[in-house]
């Protein structure tokens, strides 16, 4: 089983991103949180910043759109050449058309669900996606604690993926750290977003490897 660790730059130094990207060179991807101040009560950055990140990043960029109107915006981000673009089920009008638009630009397509959204909401469309993101905190701010009830949800999504779409990655974002990553991995996740758990460390690449090892060990 492949395990992927994708540090969230929500915990990075926005003014020194190039140095921070270098400090996480062992990562499998970099999770880029785009927030518009409408869908979530916080703002980060838009396409010009992500375009620049794509130019300097040596590992794949995993863009997470926590924004309204992703049907319009998602293909614009995909066109920047990023590895994947994930948008929220709760914000889109036509999830399948948007996924196909992302893929037509050459990016992988992801769908995200907030803690309050039932897994059944995406059951019929799961095979359209390369990745499902289960939010284990309310999206908007970094540094929050993992919501324990998310484990059941992760297991339920994992079962759907096994049934309908075995090639789809199962990503979890929110409060992931060394205390819970094994449990989350055991529940079926293979792709982990970790923000403060990585960036607070003085040896970030060492921390990435530790998290990856803990997640892998849960499968043996």
VENHU-V988483 format. One record per pair of residues at least 24 apart in sequence whose C-alpha atoms are under 6 Angstrom apart, sorted by the first residue. I is the first residue (numbers start at 1). GAP is how many residues later the second one is. Records with the same first field share a line. If there is no record, write none. Layout:
I = GAP, GAP
This chain:
3 = 187, 188
4 = 24, 187
5 = 187
6 = 24, 25, 186, 187
7 = 24, 186, 187, 188
8 = 186, 187
11 = 184, 185
24 = 180, 181
26 = 179
29 = 30, 31, 32
30 = 31, 32
31 = 31, 32
32 = 30, 31, 32
33 = 31
34 = 30, 31, 32
35 = 31, 32
36 = 31
39 = 28, 29
40 = 100
42 = 98
51 = 29
71 = 27
75 = 26, 27
78 = 24, 27, 29
79 = 26
83 = 24
84 = 24, 25
85 = 24, 25
86 = 24, 25
87 = 24, 25
88 = 24
89 = 24
127 = 38
130 = 38
131 = 37, 38, 39
132 = 38, 39
133 = 38, 39
134 = 38
135 = 37, 38
136 = 37, 38
137 = 37
143 = 53
144 = 31
145 = 30
146 = 28, 29
154 = 33
155 = 32, 33
158 = 30
178 = 33
181 = 34
182 = 32, 33, 36
185 = 30
186 = 32
